[in-house]
């Protein structure tokens, strides 16, 4: 029997008079299924203003500071969003998979790109100009509902990531990221294989060093929580990894 889909939720609760403390709870439930965007149908409708493009691994889709004039939708593989400070320090903002939008800041009046978007693997994306996207949201309830659901989901994820960063250890943050990347709670379907991902990427996502990520991964493997897929170079994540998150 396959393990039930789970979702990691970080809740901040008050304990007595000692102020706020973080409590990690696991909610086992069947997530709502969303209707995937039909990229081909969308491209047909806005053929003059939309386009599909393929990018090789590590190829830049747009750079920090570029004009923000379009919204993108990941049709295949992964896209990494990063920002670089004036001092040259890089941070990973998000790692997005198939079925997710990015670059939507232009719809809120953002004139320039805040992050850099890079293909984390060989990736296919759909690009829709800003004015076409606005028109689509105003005239098509199906796509408007899908996009609204995306924004709400992204907002919840950002809040959970913030609480995770503030209150949890690096080890727990890594365990949570691995579970999310393995899509344990996506569409009620267990997909325990994470396509090849570097330790540098994982360290950037949880805000620690590569050496600590390597140490934690080795521990997870010894405990039987993960395995390496030698054939494809991916990572096999077992539901038992939840033990790291639940352990106080």
C-alpha positions as CSV (number, residue, x, y, z in Angstrom):
1,X,0.0,0.0,0.0
2,X,1.3,3.4,-0.9
3,X,1.8,5.9,1.9
4,X,-0.9,8.6,2.3
5,X,-0.1,12.0,0.8
6,X,0.9,14.4,3.4
7,X,1.6,18.1,3.6
8,X,4.0,19.8,6.0
9,X,2.4,22.8,7.7
10,X,4.2,25.1,10.0
11,X,2.1,26.7,12.7
12,X,3.2,29.3,15.2
13,X,1.4,29.0,18.5
14,X,1.5,30.7,21.9
15,X,2.6,28.7,24.9
16,X,1.7,30.2,28.3
17,X,3.2,33.5,28.9
18,X,6.5,32.8,27.2
19,X,5.6,34.3,23.9
20,X,5.6,32.7,20.4
21,X,7.1,29.3,19.7
22,X,7.1,27.2,16.5
23,X,5.2,23.9,16.4
24,X,5.5,21.7,13.3
25,X,2.4,19.6,12.6
26,X,1.8,17.2,9.8
27,X,-1.7,17.2,8.3
28,X,-2.6,14.0,6.4
29,X,-5.3,14.8,3.9
30,X,-6.1,14.5,0.3
31,X,-5.1,17.7,-1.5
32,X,-7.4,19.3,-4.0
33,X,-6.7,18.4,-7.6
34,X,-6.2,21.4,-9.9
35,X,-7.0,21.4,-13.6
36,X,-3.6,21.7,-15.4
37,X,-3.2,24.5,-17.9
38,X,-3.5,23.3,-21.5
39,X,-0.4,25.1,-23.0
40,X,-1.3,24.1,-26.6
41,X,-4.8,25.4,-26.3
42,X,-3.6,28.7,-24.7
43,X,-0.9,29.1,-27.4
44,X,-3.6,28.7,-30.1
45,X,-5.8,31.4,-28.5
46,X,-3.0,33.9,-28.2
47,X,-0.7,32.7,-31.0
48,X,0.5,36.3,-31.8
49,X,1.5,37.1,-28.2
50,X,2.5,33.8,-26.7
51,X,5.2,31.3,-27.4
52,X,6.8,28.1,-26.3
53,X,10.6,28.0,-25.7
54,X,13.0,25.3,-24.6
55,X,16.1,26.0,-22.5
56,X,19.1,23.8,-21.7
57,X,20.2,23.2,-18.1
58,X,21.7,26.3,-16.5
59,X,20.5,28.5,-19.4
60,X,19.1,31.9,-18.3
61,X,15.5,32.6,-19.1
62,X,15.6,36.2,-17.8
63,X,18.0,38.0,-15.6
64,X,17.6,40.2,-12.5
65,X,17.1,43.8,-13.7
66,X,15.6,42.8,-17.1
67,X,12.3,44.5,-18.2
68,X,9.3,42.7,-16.7
69,X,7.0,42.3,-19.7
70,X,5.7,38.7,-19.6
71,X,4.4,35.9,-17.5
72,X,5.9,32.4,-17.8
73,X,4.4,28.9,-17.2
74,X,6.6,25.8,-16.6
75,X,5.5,23.1,-19.0
76,X,8.3,20.7,-18.4
77,X,11.1,20.1,-15.7
78,X,12.3,22.8,-13.3
79,X,13.1,26.5,-13.1
80,X,15.3,28.1,-10.4
81,X,14.7,31.7,-9.2
82,X,17.7,33.4,-7.6
83,X,18.6,36.9,-6.4
84,X,22.1,38.4,-6.0
85,X,22.9,41.1,-3.5
86,X,25.1,44.1,-4.2
87,X,27.9,42.3,-2.4
88,X,27.5,39.4,-4.9
89,X,25.8,36.9,-2.5
90,X,23.3,34.7,-4.2
91,X,20.2,33.2,-2.7
92,X,17.7,30.8,-4.1
93,X,14.1,32.2,-4.0
94,X,12.2,29.3,-5.4
95,X,12.5,26.0,-7.3
96,X,9.5,25.7,-9.6
97,X,8.2,22.6,-11.4
98,X,5.8,21.8,-14.2
99,X,2.4,23.5,-13.7
100,X,3.7,26.6,-12.0
101,X,3.9,30.2,-13.1
102,X,6.7,32.7,-12.6
103,X,7.4,36.3,-13.6
104,X,3.9,37.3,-12.5
105,X,5.3,40.4,-10.7
106,X,4.8,42.4,-14.0
107,X,1.1,42.2,-13.5
108,X,1.4,44.2,-10.2
109,X,3.4,47.0,-11.9
110,X,6.9,45.6,-11.3
111,X,8.9,47.3,-14.1
112,X,12.1,45.1,-13.7
113,X,12.7,41.5,-12.8
114,X,13.6,41.0,-9.2
115,X,15.1,37.5,-9.6
116,X,17.0,35.7,-12.3
117,X,15.2,32.6,-13.8
118,X,17.4,29.7,-14.9
119,X,16.6,26.3,-16.3
120,X,17.5,23.9,-13.5
121,X,17.2,21.0,-16.0
122,X,16.4,20.9,-19.7
123,X,13.1,22.9,-19.5
124,X,10.2,23.9,-21.6
125,X,8.2,27.1,-20.7
126,X,5.3,29.0,-22.1
127,X,5.8,32.8,-22.4
128,X,2.8,35.1,-22.5
129,X,3.1,38.9,-22.9
130,X,1.8,41.0,-20.0
131,X,-1.1,42.6,-21.9
132,X,-2.2,39.2,-23.3
133,X,-2.2,37.7,-19.8
134,X,-4.2,40.6,-18.4
135,X,-6.7,40.2,-21.2
136,X,-6.9,36.5,-20.6
137,X,-7.6,36.9,-16.9
138,X,-10.3,39.4,-17.6
139,X,-12.1,37.3,-20.2
140,X,-11.6,33.6,-19.3
141,X,-12.8,32.4,-15.9
142,X,-11.0,29.0,-16.2
143,X,-7.6,30.6,-16.6
144,X,-8.4,33.3,-14.1
145,X,-9.3,30.7,-11.4
146,X,-6.2,28.7,-12.1
147,X,-3.9,31.7,-11.8
148,X,-5.6,32.9,-8.6
149,X,-5.1,29.4,-7.1
150,X,-1.5,29.6,-8.1
151,X,-1.1,33.0,-6.3
152,X,-2.8,31.8,-3.1
153,X,-0.7,28.6,-3.1
154,X,2.5,30.6,-3.6
155,X,1.6,33.0,-0.8
156,X,1.0,30.1,1.6
157,X,4.3,28.5,0.6
158,X,6.2,31.7,1.2
159,X,4.7,32.1,4.7
160,X,5.5,28.4,5.6
161,X,9.1,28.9,4.2
162,X,9.5,32.0,6.4
163,X,8.4,30.3,9.6
164,X,10.5,27.3,8.7
165,X,13.6,29.5,8.2
166,X,13.0,31.3,11.5
167,X,12.2,28.5,13.9
168,X,13.6,25.2,12.5
169,X,17.1,23.7,12.4
170,X,19.0,23.2,9.1
171,X,18.3,19.5,9.3
172,X,14.6,19.9,9.6
173,X,14.6,22.5,6.8
174,X,16.4,20.1,4.5
175,X,14.0,17.3,5.3
176,X,11.0,19.5,4.5
177,X,12.5,20.7,1.3
178,X,13.1,17.1,0.1
179,X,9.6,16.1,1.0
180,X,8.2,19.1,-0.9
181,X,10.4,18.4,-4.0
182,X,9.3,14.8,-3.9
183,X,5.8,16.1,-4.2
184,X,4.4,14.0,-1.3
185,X,1.4,16.3,-1.1
186,X,0.8,17.2,-4.8
187,X,-2.4,16.1,-6.4
188,X,-2.8,13.2,-4.0
189,X,0.0,11.4,-5.8
190,X,3.2,10.1,-4.3
191,X,6.3,10.8,-6.5
192,X,9.3,9.9,-4.3
193,X,12.0,10.4,-6.9
194,X,13.6,13.9,-7.1
195,X,15.4,14.5,-10.4
196,X,19.1,15.2,-10.1
197,X,19.6,18.2,-7.8
198,X,23.0,19.5,-6.6
199,X,23.9,20.0,-3.0
200,X,24.8,23.6,-3.8
201,X,21.1,24.1,-4.8
202,X,19.8,22.5,-1.6
203,X,22.2,24.5,0.6
204,X,21.0,27.7,-1.1
205,X,17.4,26.8,-0.5
206,X,17.7,26.2,3.2
207,X,20.4,28.8,4.0
208,X,23.3,26.7,5.1
209,X,26.6,25.4,3.8
210,X,27.1,22.6,1.3
211,X,29.2,20.6,3.8
212,X,26.3,20.6,6.3
213,X,23.8,19.5,3.5
214,X,26.2,16.6,2.6
215,X,26.4,15.6,6.3
216,X,22.6,15.6,6.7
217,X,22.1,13.7,3.5
218,X,24.6,11.0,4.6
219,X,22.7,10.7,7.9
220,X,19.4,10.5,6.1
221,X,20.8,7.7,3.9
222,X,22.2,5.7,6.9
223,X,18.8,5.9,8.6
224,X,17.0,4.6,5.5
225,X,15.1,7.9,4.9
226,X,16.6,8.4,1.4
227,X,18.5,6.5,-1.3
228,X,20.4,7.6,-4.4
229,X,19.1,6.5,-7.8
230,X,22.3,5.5,-9.4
231,X,20.7,5.0,-12.8
232,X,19.2,8.4,-13.3
233,X,21.2,10.4,-10.7
234,X,18.1,11.3,-8.8
235,X,17.2,11.0,-5.1
236,X,14.7,8.5,-3.7
237,X,12.8,10.0,-0.8
238,X,10.9,7.7,1.6
239,X,7.9,8.8,3.7
240,X,9.9,7.8,6.8
241,X,11.8,11.1,6.3
242,X,8.9,12.7,8.2
243,X,10.4,11.3,11.3
244,X,13.1,14.1,11.1
245,X,10.4,16.8,11.0
246,X,8.3,15.3,13.8
247,X,11.3,14.7,16.1
248,X,11.7,17.4,18.8
